[in-house]
Amino acid sequence: MSSPSPAWQHESAIIDAGAQIGAGSKVWHFSHVCGGARIGEGCSLGQNVFVGNDVEIGHGVKIQNNVSVYDAVTLEDDVFCGPSVVFTNVYNPRAAVSRRNEYLRTLIRQGATLGANCTIVCGTTVGQYAFIGAGTVVNRDVPDYALMVGVPARRIGWMSRHGERLGLALRGEGEATCPATGERYRLRGEVVTRVMDSATPTA
């Protein structure tokens, strides 16, 4: 079996000494990766992407054009960041007041999708396979599988791992099947979990 291809960068990209970038990852035009960043395998950083020093990015992450991933942000495996997604790391910034010791950590969990032009306010966690609609402003934690839209974000439904809307109520009890994969999901209260059985793949 052949080994994976090394990371690749466009000639206009800047990768500072010390940055860790996994095999098969690509860094496109005019992007800048700071020296303390850790980026996994098979990632794609589009045009004009900035990655700060205190940033951890998992495997298979796709970051579209014009996204700045600032210090104190973690993106787990298979996260999708649409064009011009905005992250912050200080809740109450002032140009004349240094707040570098007040950064609030932001965590985007595995498989989540952040739609184009959405804003993730610092200190929040976006759950696994959650789906944040374009232009949404997230200012509080988002549950796993939640479909969020609006300013501020509100939950309007639930999404499967495959990115299909599930026929579940916003709260209560029920079960639904992903129309694309047949995976089953269960709602209890305001928590959705995937139903694991012998017919359901675990990967």
MDAnalysis code that builds the backbone (N, CA, C; Angstrom):
import MDAnalysis as mda
import numpy as np

u = mda.Universe.empty(609, n_residues=203, atom_resindex=np.repeat(np.arange(203), 3), trajectory=True)
u.add_TopologyAttr("name", ["N", "CA", "C"] * 203)
u.add_TopologyAttr("resid", np.arange(1, 204))
u.add_TopologyAttr("resname", ["MET", "SER", "SER", "PRO", "SER", "PRO", "ALA", "TRP", "GLN", "HIS", "GLU", "SER", "ALA", "ILE", "ILE", "ASP", "ALA", "GLY", "ALA", "GLN", "ILE", "GLY", "ALA", "GLY", "SER", "LYS", "VAL", "TRP", "HIS", "PHE", "SER", "HIS", "VAL", "CYS", "GLY", "GLY", "ALA", "ARG", "ILE", "GLY", "GLU", "GLY", "CYS", "SER", "LEU", "GLY", "GLN", "ASN", "VAL", "PHE", "VAL", "GLY", "ASN", "ASP", "VAL", "GLU", "ILE", "GLY", "HIS", "GLY", "VAL", "LYS", "ILE", "GLN", "ASN", "ASN", "VAL", "SER", "VAL", "TYR", "ASP", "ALA", "VAL", "THR", "LEU", "GLU", "ASP", "ASP", "VAL", "PHE", "CYS", "GLY", "PRO", "SER", "VAL", "VAL", "PHE", "THR", "ASN", "VAL", "TYR", "ASN", "PRO", "ARG", "ALA", "ALA", "VAL", "SER", "ARG", "ARG", "ASN", "GLU", "TYR", "LEU", "ARG", "THR", "LEU", "ILE", "ARG", "GLN", "GLY", "ALA", "THR", "LEU", "GLY", "ALA", "ASN", "CYS", "THR", "ILE", "VAL", "CYS", "GLY", "THR", "THR", "VAL", "GLY", "GLN", "TYR", "ALA", "PHE", "ILE", "GLY", "ALA", "GLY", "THR", "VAL", "VAL", "ASN", "ARG", "ASP", "VAL", "PRO", "ASP", "TYR", "ALA", "LEU", "MET", "VAL", "GLY", "VAL", "PRO", "ALA", "ARG", "ARG", "ILE", "GLY", "TRP", "MET", "SER", "ARG", "HIS", "GLY", "GLU", "ARG", "LEU", "GLY", "LEU", "ALA", "LEU", "ARG", "GLY", "GLU", "GLY", "GLU", "ALA", "THR", "CYS", "PRO", "ALA", "THR", "GLY", "GLU", "ARG", "TYR", "ARG", "LEU", "ARG", "GLY", "GLU", "VAL", "VAL", "THR", "ARG", "VAL", "MET", "ASP", "SER", "ALA", "THR", "PRO", "THR", "ALA"])
u.atoms.positions = np.array([
    [0.852, -1.200, 0.000],
    [0.000, 0.000, 0.000],
    [0.881, 1.241, 0.000],
    [0.578, 2.198, -0.880],
    [1.388, 3.409, -0.967],
    [1.069, 4.334, 0.204],
    [2.084, 5.091, 0.635],
    [1.889, 6.041, 1.728],
    [1.128, 7.255, 1.227],
    [0.376, 7.936, 2.115],
    [-0.374, 9.115, 1.666],
    [0.548, 10.216, 1.190],
    [0.049, 11.021, 0.242],
    [0.854, 12.110, -0.294],
    [1.098, 13.163, 0.780],
    [2.232, 13.855, 0.725],
    [2.499, 14.888, 1.732],
    [1.565, 16.080, 1.558],
    [1.561, 16.929, 2.576],
    [0.771, 18.155, 2.474],
    [1.285, 19.007, 1.315],
    [0.361, 19.786, 0.726],
    [0.695, 20.628, -0.431],
    [0.281, 22.056, -0.143],
    [1.085, 23.010, -0.606],
    [0.724, 24.422, -0.480],
    [0.921, 25.125, -1.803],
    [0.015, 26.054, -2.108],
    [0.189, 26.908, -3.280],
    [1.366, 27.835, -3.034],
    [2.023, 28.247, -4.094],
    [3.219, 29.082, -3.956],
    [2.948, 30.416, -3.276],
    [1.697, 30.884, -3.293],
    [1.363, 32.153, -2.644],
    [1.003, 31.987, -1.169],
    [0.856, 30.752, -0.704],
    [0.495, 30.507, 0.698],
    [1.709, 30.671, 1.599],
    [1.463, 31.079, 2.843],
    [2.527, 31.238, 3.841],
    [2.264, 30.254, 4.970],
    [3.218, 29.376, 5.220],
    [3.135, 28.438, 6.339],
    [4.341, 28.689, 7.228],
    [4.108, 29.203, 8.416],
    [5.208, 29.560, 9.309],
    [5.889, 28.310, 9.852],
    [7.171, 28.450, 10.177],
    [7.938, 27.350, 10.740],
    [7.283, 26.840, 12.022],
    [7.202, 25.528, 12.143],
    [6.607, 24.912, 13.326],
    [5.195, 24.429, 13.129],
    [4.499, 24.920, 12.109],
    [3.127, 24.464, 11.859],
    [3.132, 22.978, 11.512],
    [2.147, 22.249, 12.034],
    [2.014, 20.827, 11.743],
    [0.822, 20.634, 10.807],
    [1.080, 20.078, 9.623],
    [0.024, 19.873, 8.628],
    [0.111, 18.431, 8.153],
    [-1.002, 17.698, 8.270],
    [-1.016, 16.281, 7.977],
    [-0.960, 15.958, 6.500],
    [-0.639, 14.694, 6.227],
    [-0.513, 14.204, 4.855],
    [-1.812, 14.415, 4.085],
    [-1.663, 14.791, 2.818],
    [-2.810, 14.945, 1.938],
    [-3.569, 16.237, 2.100],
    [-3.188, 17.082, 3.042],
    [-3.867, 18.366, 3.218],
    [-3.360, 19.368, 2.188],
    [-4.234, 20.320, 1.815],
    [-3.894, 21.316, 0.797],
    [-4.186, 22.712, 1.330],
    [-3.237, 23.612, 1.103],
    [-3.366, 25.003, 1.529],
    [-3.301, 25.862, 0.259],
    [-4.410, 26.531, -0.048],
    [-4.553, 27.203, -1.332],
    [-4.110, 28.666, -1.292],
    [-4.420, 29.384, -2.354],
    [-3.889, 30.716, -2.643],
    [-4.029, 31.687, -1.458],
    [-2.940, 32.394, -1.164],
    [-2.924, 33.546, -0.248],
    [-3.351, 33.190, 1.178],
    [-3.261, 31.931, 1.555],
    [-3.596, 31.532, 2.924],
    [-2.366, 31.639, 3.818],
    [-2.612, 31.742, 5.137],
    [-1.523, 31.892, 6.104],
    [-1.800, 30.978, 7.292],
    [-0.868, 30.072, 7.561],
    [-0.958, 29.171, 8.706],
    [0.162, 29.527, 9.676],
    [-0.194, 29.895, 10.905],
    [0.802, 30.294, 11.893],
    [1.550, 29.079, 12.453],
    [2.700, 29.334, 13.058],
    [3.608, 28.275, 13.435],
    [3.115, 27.318, 14.493],
    [2.172, 27.748, 15.327],
    [1.682, 26.869, 16.382],
    [0.482, 26.031, 15.990],
    [-0.025, 26.222, 14.778],
    [-1.244, 25.521, 14.351],
    [-0.973, 24.037, 14.150],
    [-2.000, 23.229, 14.448],
    [-1.941, 21.786, 14.212],
    [-3.126, 21.400, 13.329],
    [-2.828, 20.881, 12.149],
    [-3.845, 20.550, 11.151],
    [-3.678, 19.092, 10.772],
    [-4.772, 18.351, 10.745],
    [-4.732, 16.920, 10.485],
    [-4.578, 16.577, 9.014],
    [-4.832, 15.309, 8.710],
    [-4.678, 14.788, 7.355],
    [-5.917, 15.055, 6.507],
    [-5.693, 15.187, 5.193],
    [-6.797, 15.275, 4.253],
    [-7.653, 16.512, 4.369],
    [-7.094, 17.608, 4.856],
    [-7.848, 18.857, 4.996],
    [-7.681, 19.730, 3.751],
    [-8.610, 20.661, 3.558],
    [-8.524, 21.630, 2.477],
    [-8.759, 23.023, 3.042],
    [-7.765, 23.896, 2.883],
    [-7.881, 25.294, 3.282],
    [-7.953, 26.118, 2.004],
    [-9.093, 26.738, 1.770],
    [-9.327, 27.475, 0.532],
    [-8.551, 28.771, 0.460],
    [-8.908, 29.590, -0.517],
    [-8.205, 30.848, -0.738],
    [-8.425, 31.817, 0.414],
    [-7.332, 32.494, 0.815],
    [-7.394, 33.562, 1.815],
    [-7.902, 33.062, 3.164],
    [-7.412, 31.912, 3.602],
    [-7.732, 31.366, 4.926],
    [-6.589, 31.695, 5.878],
    [-6.938, 32.119, 7.102],
    [-5.948, 32.368, 8.153],
    [-6.172, 31.376, 9.280],
    [-5.081, 30.770, 9.772],
    [-5.148, 29.844, 10.906],
    [-4.166, 30.321, 11.965],
    [-4.667, 30.626, 13.156],
    [-3.845, 31.163, 14.229],
    [-2.955, 30.123, 14.892],
    [-2.164, 30.563, 15.864],
    [-1.226, 29.693, 16.559],
    [-1.914, 28.666, 17.453],
    [-2.858, 29.117, 18.249],
    [-3.534, 28.240, 19.205],
    [-4.801, 27.675, 18.572],
    [-4.606, 26.924, 17.497],
    [-5.723, 26.347, 16.739],
    [-5.414, 24.876, 16.491],
    [-6.421, 24.042, 16.702],
    [-6.290, 22.618, 16.387],
    [-7.391, 22.230, 15.406],
    [-7.000, 21.640, 14.288],
    [-7.927, 21.227, 13.235],
    [-7.727, 19.734, 12.996],
    [-8.818, 18.979, 13.021],
    [-8.747, 17.531, 12.887],
    [-8.545, 17.087, 11.453],
    [-8.872, 15.817, 11.196],
    [-8.716, 15.233, 9.871],
    [-9.951, 15.513, 9.010],
    [-9.734, 15.633, 7.705],
    [-10.836, 15.743, 6.758],
    [-11.651, 17.010, 6.850],
    [-11.086, 18.063, 7.398],
    [-11.796, 19.338, 7.561],
    [-11.714, 20.134, 6.261],
    [-12.822, 20.754, 5.873],
    [-12.860, 21.605, 4.688],
    [-13.187, 23.031, 5.117],
    [-12.286, 23.956, 4.819],
    [-12.468, 25.368, 5.142],
    [-12.489, 26.130, 3.828],
    [-13.617, 26.726, 3.509],
    [-13.770, 27.434, 2.240],
    [-13.123, 28.818, 2.301],
    [-13.241, 29.577, 1.222],
    [-12.521, 30.845, 1.082],
    [-12.892, 31.867, 2.166],
    [-11.890, 32.676, 2.523],
    [-12.094, 33.879, 3.355],
    [-12.562, 33.566, 4.772],
    [-11.961, 32.551, 5.382],
    [-12.269, 32.199, 6.770],
    [-11.021, 32.417, 7.614],
    [-11.171, 33.102, 8.753],
    [-10.083, 33.257, 9.713],
    [-10.402, 32.424, 10.949],
    [-9.541, 31.432, 11.215],
    [-9.707, 30.572, 12.394],
    [-8.729, 31.095, 13.445],
    [-9.260, 31.881, 14.378],
    [-8.411, 32.578, 15.338],
    [-8.022, 31.679, 16.508],
    [-7.076, 32.175, 17.334],
    [-6.633, 31.439, 18.504],
    [-7.817, 31.017, 19.373],
    [-7.662, 29.856, 20.015],
    [-8.629, 29.272, 20.950],
    [-9.802, 28.594, 20.251],
    [-9.670, 28.311, 18.944],
    [-10.709, 27.586, 18.203],
    [-10.208, 26.176, 17.893],
    [-11.077, 25.175, 18.117],
    [-10.788, 23.788, 17.761],
    [-11.863, 23.289, 16.813],
    [-11.440, 22.717, 15.688],
    [-12.341, 22.082, 14.735],
    [-12.032, 20.591, 14.730],
    [-12.990, 19.760, 15.129],
    [-12.769, 18.327, 15.135],
    [-12.847, 17.760, 13.716],
    [-12.704, 16.435, 13.597],
    [-12.682, 15.786, 12.291],
    [-13.935, 16.097, 11.478],
    [-13.746, 16.236, 10.160],
    [-14.834, 16.312, 9.185],
    [-15.744, 17.523, 9.343],
    [-15.248, 18.576, 9.957],
    [-16.017, 19.825, 10.036],
    [-15.972, 20.526, 8.683],
    [-17.092, 21.141, 8.301],
    [-17.167, 21.944, 7.076],
    [-17.423, 23.395, 7.457],
    [-16.544, 24.295, 6.996],
    [-16.719, 25.736, 7.189],
    [-16.987, 26.369, 5.832],
    [-18.173, 26.908, 5.631],
    [-18.528, 27.550, 4.379],
    [-17.789, 28.864, 4.186],
    [-17.921, 29.473, 3.002],
    [-17.227, 30.725, 2.717],
    [-17.559, 31.817, 3.734],
    [-16.520, 32.509, 4.176],
    [-16.647, 33.706, 5.024],
    [-17.280, 33.429, 6.387],
    [-17.171, 32.189, 6.885],
    [-17.551, 31.926, 8.275],
    [-16.691, 32.794, 9.190],
    [-17.294, 33.291, 10.278],
    [-16.592, 34.177, 11.211],
    [-16.475, 33.506, 12.577],
    [-15.244, 33.444, 13.086],
    [-14.995, 33.042, 14.473],
    [-14.519, 34.266, 15.253],
    [-14.833, 34.301, 16.551],
    [-14.280, 35.339, 17.424],
    [-13.590, 34.638, 18.592],
    [-12.782, 35.388, 19.360],
    [-12.193, 34.787, 20.556],
    [-12.245, 35.680, 21.785],
    [-12.741, 36.903, 21.632],
    [-12.950, 37.811, 22.761],
    [-14.401, 38.270, 22.724],
    [-15.067, 38.206, 23.877],
    [-16.494, 38.537, 23.917],
    [-16.745, 40.042, 23.892],
    [-15.837, 40.809, 24.488],
    [-16.048, 42.260, 24.589],
    [-14.792, 43.022, 24.156],
    [-14.413, 42.942, 22.880],
    [-13.157, 43.554, 22.438],
    [-13.193, 45.082, 22.447],
    [-12.035, 45.648, 22.773],
    [-11.783, 47.085, 22.618],
    [-10.387, 47.241, 22.038],
    [-10.230, 48.140, 21.074],
    [-8.921, 48.342, 20.468],
    [-7.893, 48.793, 21.494],
    [-8.313, 49.593, 22.469],
    [-7.380, 50.174, 23.436],
    [-7.161, 49.297, 24.672],
    [-7.834, 48.130, 24.749],
    [-7.717, 47.258, 25.916],
    [-7.218, 45.891, 25.458],
    [-6.058, 45.479, 25.998],
    [-5.525, 44.160, 25.650],
    [-6.269, 43.080, 26.422],
    [-6.833, 42.111, 25.685],
    [-7.567, 41.018, 26.338],
    [-7.053, 39.653, 25.867],
    [-5.758, 39.589, 25.540],
    [-5.185, 38.328, 25.072],
    [-5.272, 37.219, 26.113],
    [-5.352, 37.576, 27.384],
    [-5.481, 36.560, 28.440],
    [-6.938, 36.240, 28.755],
    [-7.858, 36.750, 27.929],
    [-9.281, 36.527, 28.173],
    [-9.957, 35.776, 27.030],
    [-9.172, 35.160, 26.154],
    [-9.771, 34.415, 25.051],
    [-10.693, 33.327, 25.580],
    [-11.850, 33.184, 24.945],
    [-12.805, 32.131, 25.286],
    [-12.717, 31.033, 24.233],
    [-12.640, 29.793, 24.669],
    [-12.427, 28.668, 23.757],
    [-13.714, 28.302, 23.038],
    [-13.578, 28.001, 21.759],
    [-14.694, 27.595, 20.909],
    [-14.398, 26.199, 20.375],
    [-15.408, 25.320, 20.433],
    [-15.242, 23.937, 19.993],
    [-16.320, 23.593, 18.970],
    [-15.889, 23.170, 17.786],
    [-16.805, 22.691, 16.756],
    [-16.611, 21.182, 16.675],
    [-17.635, 20.420, 17.037],
    [-17.503, 18.974, 17.174],
    [-17.559, 18.266, 15.824],
    [-17.213, 17.001, 15.843],
    [-17.061, 16.195, 14.639],
    [-18.272, 16.274, 13.709],
    [-17.979, 16.475, 12.409],
    [-19.004, 16.395, 11.377],
    [-19.933, 17.575, 11.263],
    [-19.748, 18.615, 12.098],
    [-20.648, 19.777, 12.042],
    [-20.431, 20.567, 10.750],
    [-21.491, 21.219, 10.290],
    [-21.451, 22.096, 9.124],
    [-21.747, 23.525, 9.559],
    [-20.875, 24.455, 9.166],
    [-21.080, 25.875, 9.425],
    [-21.334, 26.542, 8.081],
    [-22.549, 27.025, 7.864],
    [-22.934, 27.586, 6.576],
    [-22.256, 28.913, 6.287],
    [-22.311, 29.310, 5.023],
    [-21.650, 30.529, 4.564],
    [-22.080, 31.744, 5.379],
    [-21.100, 32.560, 5.743],
    [-21.336, 33.840, 6.433],
    [-21.943, 33.707, 7.826],
    [-21.959, 32.508, 8.406],
    [-22.436, 32.420, 9.786],
    [-21.353, 32.922, 10.734],
    [-21.760, 33.314, 11.946],
    [-20.836, 33.818, 12.957],
    [-20.932, 32.926, 14.192],
    [-19.789, 32.468, 14.676],
    [-19.726, 31.647, 15.882],
    [-19.106, 32.502, 16.984],
    [-19.928, 32.966, 17.915],
    [-19.434, 33.802, 19.009],
    [-18.596, 32.931, 19.943],
    [-17.489, 33.483, 20.430],
    [-16.533, 32.709, 21.211],
    [-17.159, 32.146, 22.493],
    [-16.578, 31.038, 22.953],
    [-17.032, 30.392, 24.177],
    [-18.143, 29.386, 23.976],
    [-18.518, 29.110, 22.726],
    [-19.618, 28.189, 22.446],
    [-19.085, 26.863, 21.914],
    [-19.932, 25.833, 22.049],
    [-19.658, 24.518, 21.476],
    [-20.773, 24.183, 20.495],
    [-20.398, 23.800, 19.287],
    [-21.355, 23.334, 18.287],
    [-21.251, 21.812, 18.248],
    [-22.373, 21.123, 18.483],
    [-22.381, 19.689, 18.668],
    [-22.088, 18.894, 17.409],
    [-21.877, 17.597, 17.598],
    [-21.587, 16.701, 16.493],
    [-22.698, 16.733, 15.448],
    [-22.301, 16.848, 14.197],
    [-23.194, 16.780, 13.040],
    [-24.302, 17.833, 13.067],
    [-24.144, 18.855, 13.901],
    [-25.072, 19.985, 13.849],
    [-24.925, 20.691, 12.503],
    [-25.949, 21.431, 12.124],
    [-25.963, 22.123, 10.834],
    [-26.368, 23.567, 11.087],
    [-25.434, 24.489, 10.859],
    [-25.671, 25.916, 11.101],
    [-25.954, 26.577, 9.758],
    [-27.142, 27.119, 9.586],
    [-27.542, 27.700, 8.313],
    [-26.756, 28.951, 7.966],
    [-26.750, 29.303, 6.681],
    [-26.033, 30.476, 6.201],
    [-26.510, 31.740, 6.915],
    [-25.566, 32.562, 7.347],
    [-25.881, 33.841, 7.966],
    [-26.319, 33.775, 9.415],
    [-26.327, 32.602, 10.000],
    [-26.776, 32.426, 11.383],
    [-25.737, 32.966, 12.363],
    [-26.194, 33.483, 13.501],
    [-25.303, 33.933, 14.572],
    [-25.485, 33.008, 15.774],
    [-24.450, 32.233, 16.075],
    [-24.498, 31.281, 17.190],
    [-23.880, 31.940, 18.414],
    [-24.687, 32.134, 19.458],
    [-24.183, 32.762, 20.684],
    [-24.401, 31.902, 21.918],
    [-24.781, 30.638, 21.710],
    [-24.878, 29.689, 22.817],
    [-24.650, 28.288, 22.264],
    [-24.434, 27.328, 23.167],
    [-24.110, 25.981, 22.740],
    [-25.217, 25.378, 21.880],
    [-24.800, 24.542, 20.924],
    [-25.712, 23.908, 19.976],
    [-25.671, 22.394, 20.201],
    [-26.834, 21.731, 20.333],
    [-26.835, 20.282, 20.563],
    [-26.387, 19.497, 19.334],
    [-25.995, 18.240, 19.564],
    [-25.697, 17.326, 18.465],
    [-26.890, 17.247, 17.512],
    [-26.615, 17.203, 16.220],
    [-27.600, 16.989, 15.148],
    [-28.584, 18.141, 14.962],
    [-28.435, 19.245, 15.689],
    [-29.406, 20.342, 15.611],
    [-29.270, 21.123, 14.306],
    [-30.391, 21.557, 13.763],
    [-30.445, 22.454, 12.610],
    [-30.782, 23.842, 13.125],
    [-29.848, 24.784, 12.955],
    [-29.971, 26.114, 13.547],
    [-29.975, 27.179, 12.451],
    [-30.876, 28.170, 12.595],
    [-30.907, 29.302, 11.681],
    [-31.244, 30.565, 12.465],
    [-30.952, 31.719, 11.863],
    [-31.446, 32.980, 12.406],
    [-30.436, 33.755, 13.219],
    [-30.878, 34.967, 13.647],
    [-30.067, 35.885, 14.440],
    [-30.893, 36.342, 15.635],
    [-30.600, 35.858, 16.857],
    [-29.625, 34.809, 17.152],
    [-30.151, 33.439, 16.710],
    [-29.262, 32.449, 16.746],
    [-29.612, 31.113, 16.258],
    [-30.775, 30.515, 17.047],
    [-31.680, 29.863, 16.314],
    [-32.745, 29.096, 16.964],
    [-32.836, 27.743, 16.259],
    [-33.223, 26.743, 17.024],
    [-33.300, 25.398, 16.465],
    [-34.634, 25.220, 15.748],
    [-34.564, 24.768, 14.471],
    [-35.796, 24.556, 13.706],
    [-35.969, 23.096, 13.306],
    [-35.026, 22.250, 13.707],
    [-35.141, 20.844, 13.350],
    [-33.877, 20.100, 13.701],
    [-33.752, 18.918, 13.086],
    [-32.620, 18.024, 13.354],
    [-32.106, 17.464, 12.036],
    [-30.803, 17.183, 11.978],
    [-30.162, 16.689, 10.759],
    [-29.451, 15.371, 11.023],
    [-29.418, 14.509, 10.015],
    [-28.687, 13.253, 10.121],
    [-27.194, 13.486, 9.871],
    [-26.387, 12.452, 10.117],
    [-24.958, 12.545, 9.823],
    [-24.714, 12.821, 8.346],
    [-25.625, 12.361, 7.491],
    [-25.483, 12.513, 6.045],
    [-25.891, 13.902, 5.564],
    [-26.459, 14.722, 6.469],
    [-26.887, 16.066, 6.094],
    [-28.295, 16.123, 5.557],
    [-29.142, 15.175, 5.965],
    [-30.555, 15.165, 5.571],
    [-31.416, 15.541, 6.769],
    [-32.476, 16.315, 6.522],
    [-33.360, 16.718, 7.620],
    [-34.167, 15.522, 8.111],
    [-34.267, 15.399, 9.427],
    [-34.983, 14.297, 10.057],
    [-36.398, 14.718, 10.434],
    [-37.333, 13.808, 10.328],
    [-38.715, 14.089, 10.674],
    [-38.980, 13.951, 12.159],
    [-38.317, 14.768, 12.946],
    [-38.482, 14.758, 14.406],
    [-39.019, 16.098, 14.880],
    [-39.799, 16.055, 15.953],
    [-40.261, 17.283, 16.585],
    [-39.087, 18.015, 17.224],
    [-39.293, 19.260, 17.595],
    [-38.220, 20.012, 18.238],
    [-37.899, 19.455, 19.607],
    [-38.897, 18.874, 20.271],
    [-38.697, 18.272, 21.592],
    [-39.758, 17.210, 21.802],
    [-39.540, 16.380, 22.814],
    [-40.498, 15.314, 23.105],
    [-39.854, 13.956, 22.900],
    [-40.598, 13.028, 22.301],
    [-40.078, 11.692, 22.048],
    [-40.461, 11.250, 20.648],
    [-39.572, 10.498, 20.022],
    [-39.863, 9.994, 18.686],
    [-38.638, 9.389, 18.043],
    [-38.851, 8.763, 16.890],
    [-37.762, 8.206, 16.105],
    [-37.953, 8.596, 14.643],
    [-36.826, 8.667, 13.923],
    [-36.862, 9.005, 12.503],
    [-35.702, 8.313, 11.809],
    [-35.841, 8.168, 10.492],
    [-34.828, 7.502, 9.680],
    [-34.267, 8.476, 8.663],
    [-32.945, 8.465, 8.495],
    [-32.321, 9.290, 7.455],
    [-32.751, 8.775, 6.091],
    [-33.337, 9.623, 5.249],
    [-33.822, 9.160, 3.948],
    [-32.704, 8.718, 3.005],
    [-31.474, 9.137, 3.265],
    [-30.368, 8.788, 2.377],
    [-29.662, 7.500, 2.777],
    [-29.544, 7.255, 4.085],
    [-28.730, 6.130, 4.551],
    [-29.520, 5.055, 5.289],
    [-30.723, 5.385, 5.751],
    [-31.487, 4.440, 6.550],
    [-31.092, 4.399, 8.013],
    [-30.121, 5.208, 8.417],
    [-29.763, 5.266, 9.839],
    [-30.946, 5.792, 10.652],
    [-31.092, 5.246, 11.854],
    [-32.210, 5.628, 12.708],
    [-31.732, 6.548, 13.828],
    [-32.596, 7.493, 14.181],
    [-32.302, 8.476, 15.218],
    [-33.458, 8.541, 16.195],
    [-33.123, 8.808, 17.466],
    [-34.129, 8.833, 18.525],
    [-34.077, 10.172, 19.255],
    [-35.246, 10.776, 19.467],
    [-35.384, 12.016, 20.235],
    [-35.928, 11.697, 21.611],
    [-35.255, 12.186, 22.645],
    [-35.731, 12.103, 24.024],
    [-35.566, 13.469, 24.655],
    [-36.672, 14.142, 24.924],
    [-36.604, 15.502, 25.444],
    [-36.130, 16.446, 24.359],
    [-34.919, 16.982, 24.524],
    [-34.316, 17.831, 23.497],
    [-32.953, 17.292, 23.095],
    [-32.817, 15.956, 23.166],
    [-31.560, 15.296, 22.828],
    [-31.814, 14.256, 21.746],
    [-31.030, 14.319, 20.661],
    [-31.113, 13.334, 19.587],
    [-29.864, 12.462, 19.616],
    [-30.074, 11.149, 19.523],
    [-28.967, 10.208, 19.436],
    [-29.211, 9.275, 18.255],
    [-28.113, 8.721, 17.737],
    [-28.224, 7.752, 16.662],
    [-28.459, 6.384, 17.265],
    [-29.411, 5.632, 16.734],
    [-29.740, 4.294, 17.238],
    [-28.747, 3.317, 16.638],
    [-28.013, 2.628, 17.488],
    [-26.996, 1.689, 17.037],
    [-27.567, 0.273, 17.067],
    [-27.470, -0.439, 15.944],
    [-27.865, -1.842, 15.898],
    [-26.960, -2.552, 14.898],
    [-27.161, -3.824, 14.714],
    [-26.263, -4.608, 13.883],
    [-26.292, -4.170, 12.415],
    [-27.355, -3.482, 12.013],
    [-27.483, -3.049, 10.609],
    [-26.950, -1.653, 10.378],
    [-26.535, -0.976, 11.472],
    [-26.101, 0.415, 11.357],
    [-24.590, 0.484, 11.388],
    [-23.943, 1.058, 10.387],
    [-22.488, 1.154, 10.396],
    [-22.015, 2.044, 11.528],
    [-20.868, 1.716, 12.101],
    [-20.339, 2.487, 13.228],
    [-19.313, 3.516, 12.801],
    [-18.844, 3.439, 11.575],
    [-17.815, 4.402, 11.124],
    [-18.439, 5.720, 10.748],
])
